[in-house]
């Protein structure tokens, strides 16, 4: 068992991964549970093992012609092939990036700017997308594009009919996230993709919270899809963009022309190898993981709602990713709630990790019709795969106590 210092005590870390642990304080009584996996995840042992040779042994630049470079280049291409096999696409359709934000920017800006040459300057998205999508669309508005921001219902769902009605002759691109990062609602992505195919419109989805949680066959989904490694036990700073064969986009980063001219910059070989391992690991046995985590998720939701007055679940109770819990509490400060839970040994969040430090209420919850008070009093828990029923019950007990 490894140890790290935490809140004046020691955190004992298991040998499988670093998601769960026990806080050992002076009284030897407090638990430590990491329940913010939508923000980031610990790098798994299998990913670390896959990466290690490429730090000190096979450390060549993939563009170099000598053997160290060729070995590194082979590692990158093997990783590309592994991801393609798992995700149901061709290796040449996978482009490595620094993560979800860059993938979103590259897909949206790159596709829109190229479509503008054909006179198409209309983009369709939703009001509750990740900031990487919303701010990319805002930037394009400053370049003369017109953006339709579709509303969502009180469950946090956008419908296929909304997308279909919004499409016009000038539409260049539709971008709708697969799973909302705050409330965990699953959107009808395959149906939206089919509508876009029928109308000849490019479709992109931010699948950062979906890969590893929902079975995805890329050739049956969007023409462009974003993935971030640190959401599925790979390192931070690595991800990929899927571009279906035949889809052309304009590069956003200029340089040496790596990634077949789409994304310049020296490839991060260790991280790329780690990402491939993480994708393979996270996509194994998704149905079994979903069944178990859904039961734990519902156990936590039920326990909190039954024991906190006026609380309400944010997002649909069924069309929801298996590890997401988002609940609002009237008259409660989300920030103070997080600090109290931290003292009780629980790491959680009040929404998107990208909005950390912001005192503004969640734009996602406001878009669903929640009041500013309820939006400011929200709690997001995203549990890890190794959570136990005992830990779930401790979360419920701690949240109820903190809210009161």
C-alpha positions in Angstrom: 0.0 0.0 0.0 1.4 3.4 -0.9 0.8 6.5 1.2 0.5 10.2 0.6 -0.1 13.1 3.0 -3.6 14.4 3.2 -5.2 16.8 5.6 -2.6 16.1 8.3 -2.9 12.4 8.1 -2.1 9.7 5.6 -4.1 8.4 2.6 -3.7 4.7 2.1 -3.9 3.9 -1.6 -4.9 0.5 -3.0 -2.9 -1.5 -5.4 -5.5 -1.7 -8.2 -5.8 2.1 -8.8 -5.8 5.3 -6.8 -9.5 6.1 -7.0 -10.5 5.0 -3.5 -8.6 5.3 -0.2 -9.0 5.7 3.5 -8.2 8.9 5.4 -6.3 8.2 8.6 -6.4 11.1 11.0 -5.4 11.5 14.6 -8.6 9.7 15.7 -8.2 7.1 13.0 -11.8 7.5 12.1 -12.3 9.6 9.0 -12.9 8.2 5.5 -11.5 9.6 2.2 -13.6 8.9 -0.9 -12.8 10.5 -4.3 -16.2 11.3 -6.0 -15.2 13.7 -8.7 -14.3 11.4 -11.6 -16.0 13.7 -14.1 -13.4 16.3 -13.3 -10.4 14.0 -13.6 -9.3 10.5 -12.8 -6.2 8.9 -11.4 -3.8 7.3 -13.9 -4.3 3.6 -13.7 -1.5 1.1 -13.1 -1.9 -0.5 -16.5 -1.6 2.9 -18.2 1.5 3.8 -16.2 3.1 0.5 -17.1 2.4 1.0 -20.8 3.8 4.5 -20.8 7.0 3.9 -18.8 9.3 2.6 -21.6 8.7 5.8 -23.7 10.1 8.1 -21.0 13.6 6.8 -20.7 14.1 3.9 -23.2 12.1 4.5 -26.4 12.2 8.3 -26.1 12.9 9.2 -29.7 11.0 11.8 -31.7 8.5 9.9 -34.0 9.7 12.1 -36.9 13.3 11.0 -36.7 14.6 8.3 -39.1 17.0 6.5 -36.8 15.8 3.5 -34.8 14.7 5.4 -31.6 12.5 7.6 -33.8 11.1 4.7 -35.8 10.3 2.8 -32.6 8.5 5.9 -31.2 6.6 6.3 -34.5 5.6 2.7 -34.4 4.3 3.1 -30.9 2.1 6.1 -32.0 0.7 4.1 -34.9 0.1 1.0 -32.8 -1.8 3.2 -30.3 -3.9 4.7 -33.1 -4.7 1.2 -34.4 -5.7 0.0 -30.9 -8.1 2.9 -30.3 -9.6 2.4 -33.8 -10.2 -1.2 -33.1 -11.9 -0.5 -29.8 -14.0 2.4 -31.1 -15.0 0.8 -34.4 -13.3 3.0 -37.0 -10.2 3.2 -39.2 -6.8 4.1 -37.7 -6.5 7.0 -40.2 -9.6 8.5 -38.7 -8.0 9.1 -35.3 -6.0 12.3 -34.7 -4.2 12.8 -31.4 -4.7 16.2 -29.6 -4.0 17.6 -26.2 -7.4 16.8 -24.9 -11.1 17.5 -25.2 -10.9 21.3 -25.4 -8.4 21.2 -28.3 -10.5 18.5 -30.0 -13.6 20.6 -29.7 -11.9 23.7 -31.0 -10.3 21.9 -33.9 -13.5 20.2 -35.0 -15.8 23.2 -34.7 -13.6 26.0 -35.9 -11.8 23.8 -38.4 -15.0 22.5 -40.0 -16.9 25.8 -39.9 -14.1 27.9 -41.5 -13.8 25.5 -44.3 -17.6 25.4 -44.8 -17.6 29.2 -44.9 -15.8 29.0 -48.2 -19.0 27.3 -49.6 -21.2 30.1 -48.2 -22.4 28.1 -45.2 -22.1 30.1 -42.0 -24.8 28.6 -39.7 -24.0 26.5 -36.7 -26.4 24.6 -34.4 -25.6 23.7 -30.8 -27.3 23.7 -27.4 -27.3 26.1 -24.5 -25.7 23.7 -22.1 -22.6 22.6 -23.9 -19.1 22.5 -22.4 -17.4 25.9 -22.4 -14.9 24.5 -25.0 -17.9 24.3 -27.4 -19.8 27.4 -26.4 -16.7 29.6 -26.5 -15.7 28.2 -29.9 -19.1 29.1 -31.2 -18.9 32.6 -29.7 -15.5 33.1 -31.4 -17.0 32.1 -34.7 -19.9 34.5 -34.2 -17.2 37.2 -34.1 -16.1 36.0 -37.5 -19.5 36.4 -39.0 -21.1 33.0 -38.3 -24.7 32.7 -37.0 -25.2 30.3 -34.2 -28.5 28.7 -33.0 -28.4 27.7 -29.4 -31.1 25.1 -28.8 -32.8 25.1 -25.4 -33.1 21.9 -23.3 -36.1 20.7 -21.3 -36.3 20.5 -17.5 -34.6 17.1 -17.7 -31.6 18.4 -19.6 -32.4 16.8 -22.9 -32.4 18.2 -26.5 -34.6 16.4 -29.0 -34.0 15.2 -32.5 -37.0 17.3 -33.7 -35.3 20.5 -32.3 -32.2 19.8 -34.3 -34.1 18.9 -37.5 -36.2 22.1 -37.4 -33.2 24.3 -36.8 -31.4 23.1 -39.9 -31.5 25.4 -42.9 -29.7 25.7 -46.3 -26.8 27.7 -44.7 -26.2 25.2 -41.9 -22.5 24.1 -41.9 -22.3 22.2 -38.6 -24.3 20.7 -35.7 -22.5 20.1 -32.4 -24.3 18.4 -29.5 -22.5 16.8 -26.5 -23.0 13.1 -25.9 -23.2 13.2 -22.1 -23.6 16.5 -20.2 -20.6 16.9 -18.0 -22.5 18.4 -15.1 -25.8 16.5 -14.9 -24.9 13.4 -16.8 -27.8 13.3 -19.2 -27.4 11.2 -22.3 -28.5 12.9 -25.5 -30.0 11.1 -28.5 -26.7 11.3 -30.4 -27.2 8.4 -32.9 -30.6 9.8 -33.9 -29.3 13.3 -34.3 -26.4 11.9 -36.3 -28.9 10.2 -38.7 -30.8 13.4 -39.2 -27.6 15.2 -40.0 -26.5 12.5 -42.5 -29.9 12.6 -44.2 -29.6 16.4 -44.6 -25.9 16.4 -45.6 -24.8 18.4 -42.5 -21.6 17.8 -40.6 -22.2 16.5 -37.0 -19.8 16.8 -34.1 -20.2 15.5 -30.6 -18.2 16.2 -27.4 -18.0 12.6 -26.0 -15.6 13.4 -23.2 -18.0 12.0 -20.6 -19.3 9.2 -22.8 -16.2 7.2 -23.9 -15.7 4.4 -21.5 -19.2 4.8 -20.0 -21.4 4.1 -23.1 -20.7 1.6 -25.9 -19.7 3.7 -29.0 -19.2 2.6 -32.6 -17.8 5.6 -34.3 -19.0 4.7 -37.8 -22.5 4.7 -36.4 -22.2 7.9 -34.5 -20.9 11.4 -35.4 -18.6 12.4 -38.2 -16.5 14.1 -35.6 -16.0 13.1 -32.0 -13.9 14.5 -29.2 -12.3 12.4 -26.4 -10.1 13.4 -23.4 -7.8 10.9 -21.8 -7.8 12.1 -18.2 -11.5 11.3 -17.8 -10.6 7.6 -18.3 -7.4 7.0 -16.3 -4.9 8.3 -18.9 -2.7 11.4 -18.1 -3.9 14.9 -18.5 -3.0 16.7 -21.7 -3.9 13.9 -24.2 -7.0 13.1 -26.2 -8.1 12.4 -29.7 -10.4 13.7 -32.4 -12.2 11.3 -34.7 -12.7 12.5 -38.2 -14.7 10.3 -40.5 -13.2 9.5 -43.8 -14.0 12.2 -46.3 -14.5 15.0 -43.7 -12.2 17.9 -44.3 -11.3 20.6 -41.7 -9.0 23.5 -41.6 -6.1 23.1 -39.1 -6.1 25.4 -36.1 -2.4 24.9 -35.1 0.3 25.6 -37.7 3.7 23.9 -37.6 5.4 20.8 -38.8 2.4 19.1 -40.2 2.2 16.2 -37.8 -1.0 14.2 -37.6 -1.3 14.2 -41.4 -1.3 18.0 -41.4 -4.4 18.3 -39.2 -2.6 19.0 -35.8 1.0 20.1 -35.8 3.3 19.6 -32.9 5.7 16.8 -31.7 3.5 13.8 -30.6 3.5 13.1 -26.9 4.4 9.5 -27.3 4.1 8.3 -23.7 0.7 9.9 -23.3 -0.5 8.6 -26.6 0.5 5.1 -25.6 -1.2 5.6 -22.3 -4.4 6.9 -23.9 -4.7 3.8 -26.1 -4.3 1.6 -23.0 -6.9 3.6 -21.1 -9.4 3.5 -24.0 -9.0 -0.3 -24.2 -9.4 -0.8 -20.5 -12.3 1.6 -20.0 -14.3 0.1 -22.9 -14.1 -3.5 -21.6 -17.3 -4.8 -19.9 -19.2 -1.5 -20.1 -22.6 -3.3 -19.6 -21.4 -4.9 -16.4 -19.9 -1.7 -15.1 -23.0 0.2 -16.0 -25.3 -2.2 -14.2 -23.3 -2.1 -11.0 -22.6 1.7 -10.9 -26.2 2.5 -11.8 -27.3 0.6 -8.7 -24.8 2.4 -6.6 -25.7 5.7 -8.2 -29.4 5.2 -7.5 -28.7 4.1 -3.9 -26.9 7.4 -3.3 -29.6 9.5 -5.0 -32.4 7.8 -3.1 -30.6 8.2 0.2 -29.9 11.9 -0.2 -33.3 12.9 -1.6 -35.1 11.0 1.2 -33.2 12.7 3.9 -32.8 16.3 2.8 -35.8 18.6 2.7 -36.6 20.3 -0.6 -33.7 18.7 -2.5 -34.1 17.8 -6.1 -32.3 15.7 -8.7 -30.9 17.6 -11.6 -31.2 15.7 -14.9 -33.2 12.8 -16.1 -33.3 9.8 -13.7 -33.0 7.2 -16.4 -31.3 8.8 -19.4 -28.2 9.4 -17.3 -24.6 8.2 -17.3 -24.1 5.5 -14.7 -21.8 7.3 -12.3 -23.3 10.8 -12.2 -25.3 12.3 -9.3 -26.3 16.0 -9.3 -28.6 17.3 -6.6 -29.6 20.9 -5.6 -30.4 21.9 -2.1 -32.5 25.1 -1.3 -30.8 27.7 0.9 -27.4 25.9 0.7 -24.1 27.4 -0.6 -22.5 24.9 -3.0 -19.1 26.2 -2.1 -19.6 25.7 1.6 -21.1 22.3 1.0 -17.9 21.2 -0.8 -15.7 22.5 2.0 -17.7 20.6 4.6 -17.6 17.4 2.6 -13.8 17.8 2.1 -13.5 18.0 5.9 -15.5 14.8 6.0 -13.1 13.1 3.6 -15.2 13.4 0.4 -14.0 15.1 -2.8 -16.9 16.3 -4.9 -17.8 19.4 -7.1 -20.6 21.8 -7.7 -20.5 21.5 -11.5 -17.9 21.7 -14.2 -14.2 21.6 -13.2 -13.6 24.2 -15.8 -15.8 26.7 -13.8 -13.9 26.1 -10.5 -13.5 29.3 -8.6 -16.5 30.9 -10.3 -19.3 32.3 -8.0 -21.8 32.3 -10.9 -24.5 29.6 -10.9 -24.2 26.8 -13.4 -25.3 27.7 -16.9 -26.4 24.1 -17.3 -28.9 24.3 -14.4 -30.2 27.7 -15.3 -30.8 26.4 -18.9 -33.0 23.7 -17.4 -35.1 26.2 -15.5 -33.6 25.9 -12.1 -33.6 29.1 -10.0 -30.4 30.9 -9.2 -30.7 29.8 -5.6 -31.0 26.1 -6.5 -28.3 26.4 -9.1 -25.9 27.8 -6.6 -26.8 25.1 -4.1 -25.9 22.1 -6.4 -23.6 19.2 -5.7 -22.1 16.8 -8.3 -20.8 13.4 -7.3 -19.2 11.2 -9.9 -18.2 7.9 -8.4 -15.4 5.6 -9.4 -15.6 2.0 -10.5 -14.3 0.6 -7.3 -16.9 2.2 -5.0 -18.5 -0.1 -2.5 -22.0 0.0 -1.0 -20.4 0.9 2.4 -18.7 3.9 0.7 -22.0 4.9 -1.0 -23.7 4.9 2.4 -21.0 7.0 3.9 -21.4 9.5 1.1 -25.2 9.7 1.8 -24.6 10.1 5.6 -21.9 12.8 5.0 -24.0 14.8 2.5 -27.1 14.8 4.7 -25.0 16.0 7.7 -23.2 18.7 5.6 -26.5 20.0 4.2 -28.1 20.2 7.6 
